[in-house]
């Protein structure tokens, strides 16, 4: 079903944007075809799936890195004729190559940070492809502005950093045209990837929040594409994320990746919480790997903070101009203690909070007046807007006030550097700084502390480095709200909003004994030097390989429209039940056993009124009237409810409360199948359940004749699941010596007598039929939850013990695509009803009276 939050997404996905001009069709880049088919099939805009089982003709490891910007600098030539290009050595996308296999070819897709005229775009594309293996995505100016400065910077960036649009002055109303531009831009990126991809051989690694719907565009074209996504910003808590009007579209698009990466467990946990609350998906952890089951595919969740490029920083540390700058700075700040801040000019970097903490430090500890200096390097802003202008004005005012208050001859407490600073100069400042302070109120990763640690370590042989025998030391004061904070266990972590505590932390950092600073530095350097950018990219690539290893073993097909599109991937032995196949077997058989679960099988779980419809009653009556059929409803519900609901079905067998009570038809009495009539355990279990019911809003207790069931379907999903786990442990403990079994199911915890299961019901039915000379030659067994797995297992046991013969038609079928002992599945209850209707129509009419 298409999300209600955007009713015309099909237009968006197919490129029909009524509010926006379409980019002019350009010449396509050449590519090697490795899948059978006609090139026109790939070049049209219809969501054809190219997923051949035939191996590619040229097998070569290759990865396509897709980011908002290419790792290339573009500069207009002095004569204004053409462009010159060079690698951007600071780009993470370029640096991550170090962790990939040496023989692997790397191709880049992204936009250029320059405005290339339409007439030059083809030539520029060819030069970049030939010389840099880069494929540029040229975005028309109207789309670029609304995509980057609009949707990315006005909506996603603030929201992912916990800033809600609470009023017209702060965010304002959601603008659909900006979302349309975001989708249009992602589609242009997808077209550039499609032009160069070898879908059977290539990996695709997509980076950051600018391209979060790109996985859907690529998955629509190539069902088995091996694709990873890494988010470099924070992912907000579900309460924040759910305010986004296009929340489901983005979430479902990300789930079309095979592996989704985050810097920290907190970010991953928030993403998983959104998947649980909005899509009903629960994650599983197997041998240390986290995975989400999504329509038969396992989407891996990777938690790995990015590192720095050790080689780049160490080479900078060896430069002569850096050594000269260090000497100059040491002379300038002789006798002073330097605290350093290096941040982008951004509303979330907490620069003003840092300045206020410095002011508080000088007030609270007058000994540092005239001695402690905060050098704040601020990189130019990437975004724009009134909020940013206000922050800049605040920072300038704070700097002026602090310097006016504490200035002494030859001393200014705050030195504010508001210009681009090269890595070489930045390294010089790092080398002389006693402490680095990061006070960001929210930041995805922030590698400034890592760079500082490496610079303080220095490089052996450099003029500015200490003698090898001299111990190295460094100190960090970092916000607890940045991604690198969990990795730096020796840093002093602060809440940057608490100005007094931050000031005390800064004082502690610069007052700490050298021996303690040395120990902390050693610990940090050991981590930073081993967990560099190469380690990060190698780990992500290896996990992508592992997650995608079964791609070509599974049967895949795409279903759904627009951003509701997803790929269904199934084990070759797990098939959708074919109505024609089962109908053919049904007609040929003589003795049939039909076992049906109730809730979730013939009655949707979400329906409040659980009374069966007239359609269901009519179908079941028709099946029961065929003398060849033995039909049973096998349910966990009580016998009174089931007996009342199915009173019109005179020949229907009912197994209630998982088989504790059983009858073969309306005319027969209920049979008690329990091994014991001792229900003293209820006096123990019920008070425990009452405790959890009182403590868990939305939960309830269902009392049956033979069992007690605690339901938490209407409780908060996360809290309900946690309480259910606790309750399960609690009940198992207090009922350890009682003749009962404690089981968990879909949003339930149930206590019932031992030896009672749907599997024993199925076994009794098959045995009874065999003993009466009517051994079943057709078995249909359908259920949707864990209790029904017992029925599926009993079928295998019955075949093994010759109660059923393996040559007969056996259809064990689960509802929904999920791990199951059944060999068939149907998507939902409507599929079940349609299938039963087909069997009813194929049934023999009842004999004449």
Secondary structure as GFF3:
##gff-version 3
##sequence-region A 1 849
A	DSSP	alpha_helix	9	13	.	.	.	ID=ss1
A	DSSP	alpha_helix	39	43	.	.	.	ID=ss2
A	DSSP	beta_strand	62	69	.	.	.	ID=ss3
A	DSSP	beta_strand	72	76	.	.	.	ID=ss4
A	DSSP	beta_strand	83	87	.	.	.	ID=ss5
A	DSSP	alpha_helix	92	95	.	.	.	ID=ss6
A	DSSP	three_ten_helix	96	99	.	.	.	ID=ss7
A	DSSP	beta_strand	105	111	.	.	.	ID=ss8
A	DSSP	three_ten_helix	118	120	.	.	.	ID=ss9
A	DSSP	alpha_helix	121	127	.	.	.	ID=ss10
A	DSSP	pi_helix	128	132	.	.	.	ID=ss11
A	DSSP	beta_strand	134	136	.	.	.	ID=ss12
A	DSSP	alpha_helix	141	144	.	.	.	ID=ss13
A	DSSP	pi_helix	145	156	.	.	.	ID=ss14
A	DSSP	alpha_helix	157	160	.	.	.	ID=ss15
A	DSSP	alpha_helix	176	196	.	.	.	ID=ss16
A	DSSP	beta_strand	202	207	.	.	.	ID=ss17
A	DSSP	three_ten_helix	209	211	.	.	.	ID=ss18
A	DSSP	alpha_helix	214	221	.	.	.	ID=ss19
A	DSSP	beta_strand	226	230	.	.	.	ID=ss20
A	DSSP	alpha_helix	238	241	.	.	.	ID=ss21
A	DSSP	alpha_helix	247	254	.	.	.	ID=ss22
A	DSSP	beta_strand	259	262	.	.	.	ID=ss23
A	DSSP	alpha_helix	265	279	.	.	.	ID=ss24
A	DSSP	beta_strand	283	286	.	.	.	ID=ss25
A	DSSP	beta_strand	289	294	.	.	.	ID=ss26
A	DSSP	beta_strand	297	303	.	.	.	ID=ss27
A	DSSP	alpha_helix	310	317	.	.	.	ID=ss28
A	DSSP	alpha_helix	320	332	.	.	.	ID=ss29
A	DSSP	beta_strand	337	344	.	.	.	ID=ss30
A	DSSP	alpha_helix	351	364	.	.	.	ID=ss31
A	DSSP	three_ten_helix	366	368	.	.	.	ID=ss32
A	DSSP	beta_strand	372	379	.	.	.	ID=ss33
A	DSSP	alpha_helix	386	406	.	.	.	ID=ss34
A	DSSP	beta_strand	414	417	.	.	.	ID=ss35
A	DSSP	alpha_helix	423	432	.	.	.	ID=ss36
A	DSSP	beta_strand	435	438	.	.	.	ID=ss37
A	DSSP	alpha_helix	448	457	.	.	.	ID=ss38
A	DSSP	beta_strand	476	479	.	.	.	ID=ss39
A	DSSP	three_ten_helix	485	487	.	.	.	ID=ss40
A	DSSP	beta_strand	492	494	.	.	.	ID=ss41
A	DSSP	alpha_helix	499	511	.	.	.	ID=ss42
A	DSSP	alpha_helix	514	530	.	.	.	ID=ss43
A	DSSP	alpha_helix	533	547	.	.	.	ID=ss44
A	DSSP	beta_strand	555	559	.	.	.	ID=ss45
A	DSSP	three_ten_helix	562	564	.	.	.	ID=ss46
A	DSSP	beta_strand	566	570	.	.	.	ID=ss47
A	DSSP	beta_strand	575	576	.	.	.	ID=ss48
A	DSSP	alpha_helix	579	588	.	.	.	ID=ss49
A	DSSP	beta_strand	592	596	.	.	.	ID=ss50
A	DSSP	alpha_helix	614	625	.	.	.	ID=ss51
A	DSSP	beta_strand	629	634	.	.	.	ID=ss52
A	DSSP	alpha_helix	639	645	.	.	.	ID=ss53
A	DSSP	beta_strand	653	656	.	.	.	ID=ss54
A	DSSP	three_ten_helix	657	659	.	.	.	ID=ss55
A	DSSP	beta_strand	661	663	.	.	.	ID=ss56
A	DSSP	beta_strand	671	672	.	.	.	ID=ss57
A	DSSP	alpha_helix	682	695	.	.	.	ID=ss58
A	DSSP	beta_strand	700	703	.	.	.	ID=ss59
A	DSSP	beta_strand	707	711	.	.	.	ID=ss60
A	DSSP	alpha_helix	717	734	.	.	.	ID=ss61
A	DSSP	beta_strand	740	745	.	.	.	ID=ss62
A	DSSP	beta_strand	748	753	.	.	.	ID=ss63
A	DSSP	alpha_helix	758	771	.	.	.	ID=ss64
A	DSSP	beta_strand	778	783	.	.	.	ID=ss65
A	DSSP	alpha_helix	786	800	.	.	.	ID=ss66
A	DSSP	beta_strand	809	815	.	.	.	ID=ss67
A	DSSP	beta_strand	824	826	.	.	.	ID=ss68
A	DSSP	alpha_helix	829	841	.	.	.	ID=ss69
###
